[in-house]
């Protein structure tokens, strides 16, 4: 057997494999077509469009409402978000009507009708549905022809995908309309989609609806693929929302008290607001909010989104903030800046705490300040990420509206210059430690000094930026930390804050403590998953607590030897939650709270 025979046999095997794979794909598409064929053809008839356009949906998505392209196009007809909105489809946190077979087919019919009216040729209209109106128009103008097949002959005319798109639509239509000829007459189509629609005045979860009508959550999700959170969205006064139920169950559902919706209230998220803060204000837990709102990733929660929340509980009302004679040390917020004496004429100073999803760009854009100024005021690296709970110093216009943003109360803030004596003294006192400058005596080692102050060798090395083999000289000054008792800490804080009454009460109100505990417990799962995405800290820093954690009690004996110190940072004492992870800064391009720039309409994906 010569080389040519081997190549021919290899080619035949490849062709046979491709043929079998192609038949399997077409067979699965023709089977799924049964679910949506009647719905699509009725809509096309209503818009006076040819029924062969049914096969456009076949090559776009294979009749899978959840299909998503690598360009972000979604649904039976593969709309991009901006194109979908142009044709009246709702795309937001709660609903994505690109996945709704009924609404998406209506929009696709209008769009295809518009393209046919613009180009006059179905070949050009289908090419524009794939590549976009502008791409086809430019190719026509460049080669001075309105013949689709002529455009296919020239370089740099239509995209390669579009050259194949129109022939693919024609081929699938030929196969679909001649199933017996092509050997698909034994393909059994899925039963057509049928359902009852009921108008709702309140939000209802699909699980509740399924229980009432004796169905399953999976069945209701198949009937309502456009509901992204497995429940109907929040509704305003006088609004209603159509829920689809299995055929013949509408009366049964409407007779149930659950048809009126759950007792939930709408809450519009402010810029910088976290689930932990919302939960605490409503007297509920973060896990409850996540369950109600279908939250899988907290970075999805951004300014302007409407969440569903339980009515305010009596516990939350009792825990509402009130004027207090004393200020808890844990309520102080230390903001370290390059120069605390900085003032910006004609601007007002505010303090913003970073949350999950924030970036330098989004913060600068929201507060209408220059990125360069934001970087300079806070000594930031433009390419690095921001850490949650960082508190940024901003100077904004005096008339800037702060009602829709969560800011740190300036009465709680103490601004200090980074690395100053005031900085070290205040931050370590807040942590329940005293900063001591120890003068080395002859014969002393890092280990001996560490044991004396209840620190490990690694602690002393890290604090002083020394290596394990560093030799100490008599008279050399080493910085160490020593734990304070509660009374010593309170006395030191009172002195540092100029005689202000300072409470060392760490328990706070019972309602607050419970909400904080819930927030910490609810954030554990996301914190664990987030930690897998970020680099693990070194062994010395793993044991370091949050900047605002409670002061360590005096440590003695073996515990003192094993006690881990930590690097200075802000003094917040909030529980670590799921938003405590590094977020992308300007360099990464992740923008949390602002709408994306307009995308090409409909299926313009090239």
N, C-alpha and C positions, 0 to 999 in steps of 0.2 A: 504494500500500500504506500503510494507516494505521498509527498507533503500536501499536494492539492486535495487528495481524497480525505486526509485527516481534517483539513480545514473545512471541507464541505460537510463532513459528518458533524463536526463541532457546531457549524452554523445551523444545521438542521435541528440538532438538539436544542440549541438556544431558541430557535424559532418556535419549536414545539412547546417549550416551557413558557415562552411569552404568550403564545396562543392560548394555552390552558389557563394561565393567570388572567389574561384579558377576559376570557369567557366567564371565569369565576367572578370577576369584578362586575361585569355587565349583568350577570345573573342576580347578584346581590342587589344591584341598583333597581332592576326590574321588579324584584320582590318587594323592596321598600317603597317603590313607586305606588303600590296599591294603597298605602296609607294616606297619601296626599294627592293622588291623581284627580279625584272628583273635586276636591277643594280648589286645586289650581286651575283646572279646566273651567269651572264655574266662574272663577274670578276673571280669567282671560276672556271668556264670553261676555262678561259684563262690561269690559273695556274694549270690546270689539277687536281683540287681538287673536292672531292665529294660535291654535292649540299646540303646534309643534314647539312653542316656547316652553312647554312643560319640560322639555329635555335640556333646556338651559340650566334649570335647577339641578338636573341629574349630573351634569358635568361640573357644576359649581361645587356641590356638596354631597352628591350621592344620596340626596334626600335625608341628610342628617342635620337636624336643627341645631345641634351643638358643635358642628364642624367649625374649626377655626384655622385660618391660614396663618402663615408666618408673617404676614403683613398686618394681621389684626382684623381681617374681615371675618364675619361671623354669620352663621345661619344658613337656611336653605338657599338664599340668594347671595350670600357672601357680601353683605354691606359693610363698609367701613363706618366708624361712628359718625363722622361729619356728613357723609352722604346719606346715612340713615336719618339723621335729624332733618336734613333738607326735605326729605320726603315724609316727614311727620312721625317718624318712629321715636319712641322714648328709649333713651339709653342713659341709665344712671345707676346709682348704687343698688336700687331695689329692683328695677325692671330693665330688661334688655329685649325690646320688641323685635330685634333682628332674629331672635330665636323663636318668635311667635309665628307659626305657619300662616295664620290668617292675616295678621297685620303686615308681615313681611311680604307676602304675596301681593297684597294690595299695593304696597309701595313699589315693588318690583314691576308690577304692571304699569303703574303710572310712569315710572322711569323709562321702561322699554318703549312705551308709547311716545314719550318725549323724544327719545333718540331716533325713533323711526320718523317722526315729524321733522327733525333737524336734518337728517341725512337722506331720507327718502328711500334708502336701500336697507334691507334687513341684514345683508352682509356687513355693511358699514356700521349699522346700529349695534349688532352683536359684538363687533370689534371694539366699539366705543364702550359697551357694557363691561368689557374685560379690561381694556387699556385706559379708558377714560376719554371723555369728549375731546379734550385738548390734544392728546397724543394723536388721535386719528385726524383731527383737523390740520395739525402741523404737517403730517405726512402728505395729506392731500394738497396742501399749499406748496410744499417742497417739490413734489413731482408733478404738480399741475394736472392731477387726474382724480376722478371720483370713482374709479373702478377698483374695488377691493382686491381682485386677483392681480391687477397690475401693480398695486402697491406692494403685494407680497413678493414681487419679483426683484425689488430694489433693495440695496443695502441701506441701513440706517433709516428705514421707513417705519414699519410697525415692529413692536417688540416680538421676539421669537415666540413667546407664549401665545401672543395674539395670532400669529401666523397659523398656529395649530388649533386655536380655540374654535374658530368658525367651522373648519372641516370636522372637528370633533363633535360639535353640536349637530351638524348635518348627519354624520355617521350614526350617532346614537339615536337620532330620530328615525333613520331608516331601519335600524335594528328593532327599535321599540314598536314601530308600526308594522313590522313584518316578522314577528317572533317565530312563526312556524317556519318560514323560509330559512332563518338563521339558526334553527334548532333550539329555540327557547320556549316552545309551546307547552312544555311540561313545567315551566316555572309558575309556582303558585304565589300570587301577590298577597301581601299582608292585608288584613281587613281594613276598610277605610276608617279614618278617624271620625268618631261621633261623640257628641258631648252635649250636656245641658249647661247653659250659662245663667248664673245668678248674680244680681247686683249686690254689692256689699257696701255698707256705710262705715264699717270699721275694719281694723286689721284682724285677719284670721290666719292661723298657721295651717299649712297643708296637712300636717299630722292630725290636727283637730278636725278638719273637714273630712279627712279620710275615716277617722273613727266614727263620726256622725253618720256617714252614708254607708258604712260597712265595707270600705275599700281599703287600699294600701297607700302608703306615702309614695311609693314608686309609681303607682298608677296615676296619682294626681300630679306628680312631677312630669310625667310624660304628656299629660293634657295641658300643663302650664309650664312649658320649658322656659318661658320668658321671665318667670319669677326667680330671681337670682338667690333669694334668701329663704326659700321654701315657706314664704308667707306673703300675703298681700301687703302692699306698701302703706305707709301712713297717708291719711286722707285729710284734706282741709274741710272746712265747713261747707256743706252742700255737695261735696264730691262723692263719687261712688266708683267702684272698681268691679269689673266683671271677672268672676271666678268660674272656671270650667270644672264641671263635675261629670262623673260617669253618666251616660244617658239613662234617663228615668229616675234620677235621684234628687232632682232639684226640689221637689215638694217636700221630701223627707228632710233635706237640709234646712229649708226655710222654716219648717215647723219647729226646729230646734232653737234653743236660746243662744247657741253658739253662733248662729247666723248674724247676730247683732255685733259681733266682734268682741275682742278682749278689752278689758278695762286698762287701756294703755294711753299714754299721752305723748305728744310729739315734742321733741327737743332738737333745736337746731344747734349743731356743734359750732363753737366759736374757734377762731384761730388760736392754736396753742392749748386747746382743751383736751384733756385725757379722759379715757374711760373711768379711771380711778376717781377723778374729781366729780364726774357726773354721777357715778355710783354713790359716792359719799354724800353728795347733795340730795340724792333721792332716797337715801336710807336703804340701799340695796347693795348687791355684790356685783363685781365685775363679771363673774361667770354668768350671772343672770342676764346682764345686758348683752353679753356675747351670744347667749342662747336665743334671746328674743330677736336680736338683730342679725343673726347668722354671721357673726364676725369670725373669720378664720385668720385674718392678718390685720393687726391693728393699724398698719400703715394705710389701710383703706379709709380709715376714719379721718376725714379732713374737714376743714372749715366749710360750712354751708350744707353739709349732709344732715338730713333729718333722721334722727333715731327715734325709736319707740322706747319709752321708759315707763316703769310703774308709777302710779301716783305717789306723791311725796308721803312718806310714812311719818308717824308721830315721832319715831326715833330721830329721823332726819331733822324734823322741826325743832326738837329739843337740842340737837347738836349744832343748830345754826350759830354762826359766830356772833359774839356780843362783845361789848367793851369790857375789857378786863383790867384790873388794877395792876396785875403783874404780867410780865412777858416771859414766856417759857423760852429757855435757851434753845430748844429745838425749833422754835419759830423764827429764829434769826437766820437771815440769808446773807452769807458772806459773798461779796462780789469782788473778785480780784481783777484789777485793770492795770494797764501799763502805768498810768499816772492818775491818781484819784483827784488831783487838782484840776483836771481838764474841765473846761466849760466851752460850750458852743453857743455863741451869741445868737439870739433869735430863735432858739430851739428849746424844747422841754425834754427833760430826761425821764426815760422809762426803763423798766427792767423786764426782760422777757426770758422765760425758762424754756429751753429746747426740749421738744418732745420727739417721739418716734416719727420719722419721715421728713423732718426739717432739713433744709440745706441752707447754705449761705445765700444762694440765689433767691429761694422762696421767702426767706425772712427779709432780705433787703427789698425785694419787690413789694411785699405786703406792707411794710412800714414806710415805703417810698423814700428810702435812703440809698446812697451810692454804696455799692459793694466795697469799694476801696475805703470808704469811711467806716463801714462796719468792721472791716478787717483791722483797721488802725485803732479804733476805739477799744477793741477786745483782744488785740495781739493774736490774730488768727492766721492760719495758713490757708490760702484760697483753695488748695488742692486736697487738703485733708478733710476727713469727715468730722461732723459734729457729734459730740457725745450727749446723750439725753441727760437732763438735769443741769447742764451748763446754764448759767444765768448770764445773758448778754446785756451789755450796757448800750442803750440806743438814745440818740438825740433826734427827735422828730419835730415836725411842724407843730406849733402851739394848738392849731385847730384840728389836729389828727383825731379821728373818732376812735376811741378806745373801747367803745361799748361792745364790739364784736370780737374782742381778743382777750385772752386770759393773760394778765400781767401779774408780776410779783408786787405785792403791796410795798410801796417805798418805805413805809413805817417799819417794815421788817428787815430792811436792807442795811447792811453796813459795807460801804465801799472802802477797799483798802488797796494800796499799791502792791502789786505782786512782788514777793520776796522781801518786803520791808519787815522791820522788827515788829511793827503793829500786825502785819499779816500773820507771821509765825506765832506771835503771842496769842492772838485771838483764835486762830483756827485750832491750835493745839489745846487751848483752854476749853473750847467748845467740844473737843473730843475727850475731854477729861484727862488731859495730860499736861505736864509742865515741861517746857523746853529748857534744857540746862546745857550750858557750855562748860564742859568738864576739861580741866587742865591736867594733862597726862603727867603721872609721876614715874620716876625711874623704875623699870621692870614691869610696867603695866602693858597688857596686851588687849586686843579687841575683845577677846573672850572674857577676860577678867572684868573689863569695864561693862560689858553686856550683862554679866551675871549680877553685878552690883545694882544695876537699874532694871533688872527683869527683862532684858532684851537678849535676843540671840545674836550670834556673830553676824549672821546675814543681815539682821536689822541694822546693826551699827555700820556695817559696810555700805548698805544702801543709803542710809541717812547721810553719811559723810562722803559718799562716792569714792570709797577706798577698795582696793583689792584685798583678797584673802591673805596675801603675803606681805602686805604693807607693814613697814616697821614704824612704830611710834617713837617719837623723840620726846624727852622730858620738856615740859612746857607747851607741847603741842595741844591745841584746843580741839576737842571732839564734841560734837553735838549729840546729846542723848535725850530721850523722853522718859518721864517718870509719871506714873499714874497718880491721879488726885482722888481724894475721897469726895463724896457728894458735897459735903459742907465746904471743903476747900475749893471745889469747882465753883459753887455758887458765889462764894466770897470773891474769887478771882474774876468772875464774870461781872459782878457788880462793880468792881473796881475798874475793869476795862471799859465798861459802858458808862462811865462817868457818874456812878451812883444811882443809875436807874434801878428800879425794883426788878429783880430777875428771879423767876421761879425755876427751880430745878425739877419740877414735876414732869415726869416723862410719860405718865399714863394718860394725861389729858382727860377729856370727857369720855364717859363710857361709850356713848354712841360713836364718837370719833375713833376710839380705839378699836371698836368692833369693825367699823368700815375699813380702817387701815388694815386690820387683820385679814378681812375678806379680800381686799385689793391685793395684798401680798400673796395670799393663797391662790387667787385666781390668776395671777401673773406667772406662776411657776412654770406652767406647761409651755407658754410661749418663750419664757426666758430660757428654758432648756433648749428649745429648738433654735433660738437665736444664737445661743452660745456655740452651736455646731457650725454656724456660718462665720463666726469671727475666730481669730487666732486665740489660742489659750494663753492666759497670762502666765508669767513665770511663777515658780513655786513660792517665792517670797511674797508676791503681790496677791496670790489667791486668797490668802487669809485676811487681807486688809478689808475692813468693813467699809460701808458707804460713808461718804463724807459727813453725813448728818447722823450717823448711828450714835446710839447712846454711849455715854462715857463708860470706859471699861472700869470695873471695880478694881480696887487695889489687888495686885497679883503678888503672890509670895510662893516660896518653895519651888517645887517642880513646875507648877503652872507658870510662875514668873519666868523660869528658864525657857519654857516653850512658847511664851507669849509672843505674838507677832505684832510688829509695828506697821504703820501704813504711811503713805506719802500724803502730804498736805493737799487738800482740795476743798471744795465748798462745804458748808456745814449743814446741808439739808439732811433731815432725818427720815425722809419718807421711805416706805417699804419698796424694795426693788420689785419692779413689775415688768410686764411684757414689753414695755416701750423702752426698757433700759438696754439699748443696743446701739452701736455706732451707726450713724446714718450718712447717706451720701452728701458730699458737699458739691460745689459748683462743678468740679472737675468730672464727676461721675454722670452728671446730667439728670439725676433723679429729682423731679420737682413735685412736691407733695400737694400743695394746696391750690394751685392755679390751673385753669383749664389748659389742655394741650393746644398748640397752634392748629388752625384749620387743616384737616386732611383732605386729600383728593376725594371728590364725591363718589358715592357708590363704589363700584368695583374698580376704581382707578388705582391699581396696586403696583404699577411698574415705576 
